[in-house]
């Protein structure tokens, strides 16, 4: 609703009141008029005598009502009314945003920026565009000699609650913006201001781009190039007579050598380098600004009529578009911010190259040339290439007389490459579209997927092919995509062979900032002096060593393959905290899984990580693990430790042997049974179905795989899933160099500790006694205990007889913390039967929860801190022998590494349908082995 203002004014022999109603929309206009009449009706009814009134509709936005209270005459004439002007100059509230950037979405327009400023303004209704520009300059203190303004208002659309930017460029668009207050429900207009730096005075458009205007006192003459007229004032870098800058270094093109010796008319200081003079020219050009008072830069809405037909040399309110705006993976390849870029309206969105254009390196220039050729569906050949020179020309130069040619040279004492000669664009006919493209090589693919590899180590080759197809429209081969992935990995994470040499110093850097970490090496000496061959390395971080003391005495061990240039195995030891979450403990890189490597790994854990006794080790039935666990010299034999078998691996081996899903499910039920009664029942059923299967199971010691015979060692953990889960976390890193793999374990563990330390601190602050896992378990068991029947037999010994809702009975002893259901002993916290007995005797059942599940223990598990690693140049020096990878572990040949995983039925998803032939549609075979292949 609009605001209402009451104004008093004098009329001859007439007392009247004017009501000004400002209306915001046509709907509010009608509502305001209704309010005026309602007010008059109330005033009229309160008068002692009838009082005529007159309503004047001055404008759609203003309603003036004259109410007569008394009059001596029988009437009055409108011409006799002498009304004082009570309406002041109207203004429109505008909220201005500057020092940021306008962001546009499908439904809205916002203004973002860390230094964005909001400035409210009251814009007069009769304000012109010139006055608005001046008002903004004075309000925001923006230098109008250096910056031009781009104005856009937030404009509502008719369909739905949607907004789009509306550019303000003249008086007409400004009037439309100010009228939003009267035509819509907007009370305050939002105006987005973007500043555009004035690059320099511009003279004319040449070849699809514009040139910087250089004043006469710079004494820069245009050099004469044989590859076409120059369109840039930048001097020919390196072509000033210095032979060292123009050396070919292996180039065998005589034409190139002749071009390299050309001189220009540029006057330079003989003691200054070419790059120094080059930067001086740039600094001078940065000091030239477009003056707002200059005749060629009239920003008024009334330009000179004589210049209306000439194209405007500069768009003051639209920012320039970079030449490679859509090339995200060039990593800011173009180093020269002063380069006059090609606008989008010049046909090819990438733009032609420009003489004087500077690139950070030769590889960046090569990538830019490849992208240019791919966009134009053209090809080029390399005429000369060296560390200081690159010359390219069109592949069809001789066939079609195409003039396209590019020549770039290195800037002295830098790695920058500058284009000093260019002739383009192509005049030849585009070649036929091929499925692949020669210029789209693995190097360009590697540059393209670098950011993808950083985000996802497990990026597949098929995904790389799809990404390249979407980007450039060409379907590259599988080998090219794989080579590009390998090159991207090397560029991001270093060389595979060198990583073994750098690994010792990396561990020194980690130990420098995180003292207490354990690193154990095993190498082999060779005949080469001061060189040793890598064999194994073990590492464990200090926070893991300290935190494991507060975990349950469980450890899961497993091994996984490396898929990089060198083969090998990554051995992992994982613990389990009081919240039933994985706890990374130790890692090792070995040559493979065997008795010696597993024994060495477990010995490193026993000697360097933990001396705890009674630890339960869960693993598969690998012969090396079985032998190491039974070796008394390693410290893992009972009672120092107890070995248990992963139920999932056991069931997989059983399925491989007997191939019967029903029997496999019975084996799993027998392993998960918490009582001997249930275990014997399932074993009896297995024996009735297949006696050989029963004998196979009885040959394995029952305490290794059955929960009912475990004695509470494994705390209900039946598989090595905690190790498998972390293997999946490291899956993408297993194809990286070993230094990257070690760093990933460091940062992954730090992420675990930070997140879970915060959870533990929050639960301590909220006075939570147990971990979330145990809290949820206890709550469910308390509900079950409420419906049980309890019979007390001995209150001294705490003997009870408990009957569940289903009619099953159990005997329990509170003093011994034992129940015939077995769950209290297995899991370490009371079962529902024990909770029912405790409630019956008013005993706190929380006393029967083991200390590993207390919140304080959970917090202590993750309380230790990781510290940031210092910069590489601050790491201690490594003076020991150089470590090199063994040749026996290097993968032979190129291409995708062959999988060394032994696939079994665990790799097949449960419930997956059988294979179906694509020809006869019958299950059990495919089209290659179909008997009806020749007939169909």
Secondary structure in CASP SS format (residue, H / E / C, confidence):
PFRMAT SS
TARGET T0000
AUTHOR 0000-0000-0000
METHOD secondary structure of the structure
MODEL  1
X C 1.00
X C 1.00
X C 1.00
X E 1.00
X E 1.00
X E 1.00
X E 1.00
X E 1.00
X E 1.00
X E 1.00
X E 1.00
X C 1.00
X C 1.00
X E 1.00
X E 1.00
X E 1.00
X E 1.00
X E 1.00
X E 1.00
X E 1.00
X E 1.00
X C 1.00
X C 1.00
X C 1.00
X C 1.00
X H 1.00
X H 1.00
X H 1.00
X H 1.00
X H 1.00
X H 1.00
X H 1.00
X H 1.00
X H 1.00
X H 1.00
X H 1.00
X H 1.00
X H 1.00
X H 1.00
X H 1.00
X H 1.00
X H 1.00
X H 1.00
X H 1.00
X H 1.00
X H 1.00
X C 1.00
X C 1.00
X C 1.00
X C 1.00
X C 1.00
X C 1.00
X E 1.00
X E 1.00
X E 1.00
X E 1.00
X E 1.00
X E 1.00
X E 1.00
X C 1.00
X C 1.00
X E 1.00
X E 1.00
X E 1.00
X E 1.00
X E 1.00
X E 1.00
X C 1.00
X C 1.00
X C 1.00
X C 1.00
X C 1.00
X C 1.00
X C 1.00
X C 1.00
X C 1.00
X C 1.00
X H 1.00
X H 1.00
X H 1.00
X C 1.00
X C 1.00
X C 1.00
X C 1.00
X C 1.00
X C 1.00
X C 1.00
X C 1.00
X C 1.00
X C 1.00
X E 1.00
X E 1.00
X E 1.00
X E 1.00
X E 1.00
X E 1.00
X E 1.00
X E 1.00
X C 1.00
X C 1.00
X E 1.00
X E 1.00
X E 1.00
X E 1.00
X C 1.00
X C 1.00
X C 1.00
X C 1.00
X E 1.00
X E 1.00
X E 1.00
X E 1.00
X C 1.00
X C 1.00
X C 1.00
X C 1.00
X E 1.00
X E 1.00
X E 1.00
X E 1.00
X E 1.00
X E 1.00
X E 1.00
X E 1.00
X C 1.00
X C 1.00
X C 1.00
X C 1.00
X H 1.00
X H 1.00
X H 1.00
X H 1.00
X H 1.00
X H 1.00
X H 1.00
X H 1.00
X H 1.00
X H 1.00
X H 1.00
X H 1.00
X C 1.00
X C 1.00
X C 1.00
X C 1.00
X C 1.00
X C 1.00
X E 1.00
X E 1.00
X E 1.00
X E 1.00
X E 1.00
X E 1.00
X E 1.00
X E 1.00
X E 1.00
X E 1.00
X C 1.00
X C 1.00
X C 1.00
X C 1.00
X C 1.00
X C 1.00
X E 1.00
X E 1.00
X E 1.00
X E 1.00
X E 1.00
X C 1.00
X C 1.00
X C 1.00
X H 1.00
X H 1.00
X H 1.00
X H 1.00
X H 1.00
X H 1.00
X H 1.00
X H 1.00
X C 1.00
X H 1.00
X H 1.00
X H 1.00
X H 1.00
X C 1.00
X C 1.00
X C 1.00
X C 1.00
X C 1.00
X E 1.00
X E 1.00
X E 1.00
X E 1.00
X E 1.00
X E 1.00
X E 1.00
X E 1.00
X E 1.00
X C 1.00
X C 1.00
X C 1.00
X C 1.00
X E 1.00
X E 1.00
X E 1.00
X E 1.00
X E 1.00
X C 1.00
X C 1.00
X E 1.00
X E 1.00
X E 1.00
X E 1.00
X C 1.00
X C 1.00
X C 1.00
X H 1.00
X H 1.00
X H 1.00
X C 1.00
X C 1.00
X C 1.00
X C 1.00
X C 1.00
X C 1.00
X C 1.00
X C 1.00
X C 1.00
X C 1.00
X C 1.00
X C 1.00
X C 1.00
X C 1.00
X C 1.00
X C 1.00
X C 1.00
X C 1.00
X C 1.00
X C 1.00
X C 1.00
X C 1.00
X C 1.00
X C 1.00
X C 1.00
X C 1.00
X C 1.00
X C 1.00
X C 1.00
X C 1.00
X C 1.00
X C 1.00
X C 1.00
X C 1.00
X C 1.00
X H 1.00
X H 1.00
X H 1.00
X H 1.00
X H 1.00
X H 1.00
X H 1.00
X C 1.00
X C 1.00
X C 1.00
X C 1.00
X C 1.00
X C 1.00
X C 1.00
X C 1.00
X C 1.00
X C 1.00
X C 1.00
X C 1.00
X C 1.00
X H 1.00
X H 1.00
X H 1.00
X H 1.00
X H 1.00
X H 1.00
X H 1.00
X H 1.00
X H 1.00
X H 1.00
X H 1.00
X H 1.00
X H 1.00
X C 1.00
X C 1.00
X C 1.00
X C 1.00
X C 1.00
X C 1.00
X C 1.00
X C 1.00
X H 1.00
X H 1.00
X H 1.00
X C 1.00
X C 1.00
X C 1.00
X C 1.00
X C 1.00
X C 1.00
X C 1.00
X H 1.00
X H 1.00
X H 1.00
X C 1.00
X C 1.00
X C 1.00
X C 1.00
X C 1.00
X C 1.00
X C 1.00
X C 1.00
X C 1.00
X C 1.00
X C 1.00
X C 1.00
X C 1.00
X C 1.00
X C 1.00
X C 1.00
X C 1.00
X C 1.00
X C 1.00
X C 1.00
X H 1.00
X H 1.00
X H 1.00
X C 1.00
X C 1.00
X C 1.00
X E 1.00
X C 1.00
X C 1.00
X C 1.00
X C 1.00
X C 1.00
X C 1.00
X C 1.00
X C 1.00
X C 1.00
X H 1.00
X H 1.00
X H 1.00
X C 1.00
X C 1.00
X C 1.00
X C 1.00
X C 1.00
X C 1.00
X C 1.00
X C 1.00
X C 1.00
X C 1.00
X C 1.00
X E 1.00
X E 1.00
X C 1.00
X C 1.00
X H 1.00
X H 1.00
X H 1.00
X H 1.00
X H 1.00
X H 1.00
X H 1.00
X H 1.00
X H 1.00
X H 1.00
X H 1.00
X H 1.00
X H 1.00
X H 1.00
X H 1.00
X C 1.00
X C 1.00
X C 1.00
X E 1.00
X E 1.00
X E 1.00
X E 1.00
X E 1.00
X E 1.00
X C 1.00
X C 1.00
X C 1.00
X E 1.00
X E 1.00
X E 1.00
X E 1.00
X E 1.00
X E 1.00
X C 1.00
X C 1.00
X H 1.00
X H 1.00
X H 1.00
X H 1.00
X C 1.00
X C 1.00
X C 1.00
X C 1.00
X E 1.00
X E 1.00
X E 1.00
X E 1.00
X E 1.00
X E 1.00
X C 1.00
X C 1.00
X C 1.00
X C 1.00
X C 1.00
X C 1.00
X E 1.00
X E 1.00
X E 1.00
X E 1.00
X E 1.00
X E 1.00
X E 1.00
X C 1.00
X C 1.00
X C 1.00
X C 1.00
X C 1.00
X C 1.00
X C 1.00
X C 1.00
X C 1.00
X C 1.00
X C 1.00
X C 1.00
X C 1.00
X C 1.00
X C 1.00
X C 1.00
X C 1.00
X C 1.00
X H 1.00
X H 1.00
X H 1.00
X H 1.00
X H 1.00
X H 1.00
X H 1.00
X H 1.00
X H 1.00
X H 1.00
X H 1.00
X H 1.00
X H 1.00
X H 1.00
X C 1.00
X C 1.00
X C 1.00
X C 1.00
X C 1.00
X H 1.00
X H 1.00
X H 1.00
X H 1.00
X H 1.00
X H 1.00
X H 1.00
X H 1.00
X H 1.00
X H 1.00
X H 1.00
X H 1.00
X C 1.00
X C 1.00
X C 1.00
X C 1.00
X C 1.00
X H 1.00
X H 1.00
X H 1.00
X H 1.00
X H 1.00
X H 1.00
X H 1.00
X H 1.00
X H 1.00
X H 1.00
X H 1.00
X H 1.00
X H 1.00
X H 1.00
X H 1.00
X H 1.00
X C 1.00
X C 1.00
X H 1.00
X H 1.00
X H 1.00
X H 1.00
X H 1.00
X H 1.00
X H 1.00
X H 1.00
X H 1.00
X H 1.00
X H 1.00
X H 1.00
X H 1.00
X H 1.00
X H 1.00
X H 1.00
X H 1.00
X H 1.00
X C 1.00
X C 1.00
X C 1.00
X C 1.00
X E 1.00
X E 1.00
X E 1.00
X E 1.00
X E 1.00
X E 1.00
X E 1.00
X E 1.00
X C 1.00
X C 1.00
X C 1.00
X C 1.00
X C 1.00
X E 1.00
X E 1.00
X E 1.00
X E 1.00
X E 1.00
X E 1.00
X E 1.00
X E 1.00
X E 1.00
X E 1.00
X C 1.00
X H 1.00
X H 1.00
X H 1.00
X H 1.00
X H 1.00
X H 1.00
X H 1.00
X H 1.00
X H 1.00
X C 1.00
X C 1.00
X C 1.00
X E 1.00
X E 1.00
X E 1.00
X E 1.00
X E 1.00
X E 1.00
X E 1.00
X E 1.00
X C 1.00
X C 1.00
X C 1.00
X C 1.00
X E 1.00
X C 1.00
X C 1.00
X E 1.00
X E 1.00
X E 1.00
X E 1.00
X E 1.00
X E 1.00
X E 1.00
X E 1.00
X C 1.00
X C 1.00
X C 1.00
X C 1.00
X C 1.00
X E 1.00
X E 1.00
X E 1.00
X E 1.00
X E 1.00
X E 1.00
X E 1.00
X E 1.00
X E 1.00
X C 1.00
X C 1.00
X C 1.00
X C 1.00
X H 1.00
X H 1.00
X H 1.00
X H 1.00
X H 1.00
X H 1.00
X H 1.00
X H 1.00
X H 1.00
X H 1.00
X H 1.00
X H 1.00
X H 1.00
X H 1.00
X C 1.00
X C 1.00
X C 1.00
X C 1.00
X C 1.00
X C 1.00
X E 1.00
X E 1.00
X E 1.00
X E 1.00
X E 1.00
X C 1.00
X C 1.00
X C 1.00
X H 1.00
X H 1.00
X H 1.00
X H 1.00
X H 1.00
X H 1.00
X H 1.00
X H 1.00
X C 1.00
X H 1.00
X H 1.00
X H 1.00
X C 1.00
X C 1.00
X C 1.00
X C 1.00
X C 1.00
X C 1.00
X E 1.00
X E 1.00
X E 1.00
X E 1.00
X E 1.00
X C 1.00
X H 1.00
X H 1.00
X H 1.00
X H 1.00
X H 1.00
X H 1.00
X H 1.00
X H 1.00
X H 1.00
X H 1.00
X H 1.00
X H 1.00
X C 1.00
X C 1.00
X H 1.00
X H 1.00
X H 1.00
X H 1.00
X H 1.00
X H 1.00
X H 1.00
X H 1.00
X H 1.00
X H 1.00
X H 1.00
X H 1.00
X C 1.00
X C 1.00
X C 1.00
X H 1.00
X H 1.00
X H 1.00
X H 1.00
X H 1.00
X H 1.00
X H 1.00
X H 1.00
X H 1.00
X H 1.00
X H 1.00
X H 1.00
X H 1.00
X H 1.00
X C 1.00
X H 1.00
X H 1.00
X H 1.00
X H 1.00
X H 1.00
X H 1.00
X H 1.00
X H 1.00
X C 1.00
X C 1.00
X C 1.00
X H 1.00
X H 1.00
X H 1.00
X C 1.00
X C 1.00
X H 1.00
X H 1.00
X H 1.00
X C 1.00
X C 1.00
X C 1.00
X C 1.00
X C 1.00
X C 1.00
X C 1.00
X C 1.00
X C 1.00
X C 1.00
X C 1.00
X H 1.00
X H 1.00
X H 1.00
X H 1.00
X H 1.00
X H 1.00
X H 1.00
X H 1.00
X H 1.00
X C 1.00
X C 1.00
X H 1.00
X H 1.00
X H 1.00
X H 1.00
X C 1.00
X C 1.00
X H 1.00
X H 1.00
X H 1.00
X H 1.00
X H 1.00
X H 1.00
X H 1.00
X H 1.00
X H 1.00
X H 1.00
X H 1.00
X H 1.00
X H 1.00
X H 1.00
X H 1.00
X H 1.00
X H 1.00
X H 1.00
X H 1.00
X H 1.00
X H 1.00
X H 1.00
X H 1.00
X H 1.00
X H 1.00
X H 1.00
X H 1.00
X H 1.00
X C 1.00
X C 1.00
X C 1.00
X C 1.00
X E 1.00
X C 1.00
X H 1.00
X H 1.00
X H 1.00
X H 1.00
X H 1.00
X H 1.00
X H 1.00
X H 1.00
X H 1.00
X H 1.00
X H 1.00
X H 1.00
X H 1.00
X H 1.00
X C 1.00
X C 1.00
X C 1.00
X E 1.00
X E 1.00
X E 1.00
X E 1.00
X E 1.00
X E 1.00
X C 1.00
X C 1.00
X C 1.00
X C 1.00
X E 1.00
X E 1.00
X E 1.00
X E 1.00
X E 1.00
X C 1.00
X C 1.00
X C 1.00
X C 1.00
X C 1.00
X E 1.00
X E 1.00
X E 1.00
X E 1.00
X E 1.00
X C 1.00
X C 1.00
X C 1.00
X C 1.00
X E 1.00
X E 1.00
X C 1.00
X C 1.00
X C 1.00
X H 1.00
X H 1.00
X H 1.00
X H 1.00
X H 1.00
X C 1.00
X C 1.00
X C 1.00
X C 1.00
X H 1.00
X H 1.00
X H 1.00
X H 1.00
X H 1.00
X H 1.00
X H 1.00
X H 1.00
X H 1.00
X C 1.00
X C 1.00
X C 1.00
X C 1.00
X H 1.00
X H 1.00
X H 1.00
X H 1.00
X C 1.00
X C 1.00
X H 1.00
X H 1.00
X H 1.00
X E 1.00
X H 1.00
X H 1.00
X H 1.00
X H 1.00
X H 1.00
X H 1.00
X H 1.00
X C 1.00
X C 1.00
X C 1.00
X C 1.00
X C 1.00
X C 1.00
X C 1.00
X C 1.00
X C 1.00
X C 1.00
X H 1.00
X H 1.00
X H 1.00
X C 1.00
X C 1.00
X C 1.00
X C 1.00
X C 1.00
X C 1.00
X C 1.00
X E 1.00
X E 1.00
X E 1.00
X C 1.00
X C 1.00
X H 1.00
X H 1.00
X H 1.00
X E 1.00
X C 1.00
X C 1.00
X C 1.00
X C 1.00
X C 1.00
X C 1.00
X C 1.00
X C 1.00
X C 1.00
X C 1.00
X C 1.00
X C 1.00
X C 1.00
X C 1.00
X H 1.00
X H 1.00
X H 1.00
X C 1.00
X C 1.00
X C 1.00
X C 1.00
X C 1.00
X C 1.00
X C 1.00
X C 1.00
X E 1.00
X C 1.00
X C 1.00
X C 1.00
X C 1.00
X C 1.00
X C 1.00
X E 1.00
X C 1.00
X C 1.00
X C 1.00
X C 1.00
X C 1.00
X C 1.00
X C 1.00
X C 1.00
X C 1.00
X C 1.00
X C 1.00
X C 1.00
X C 1.00
END
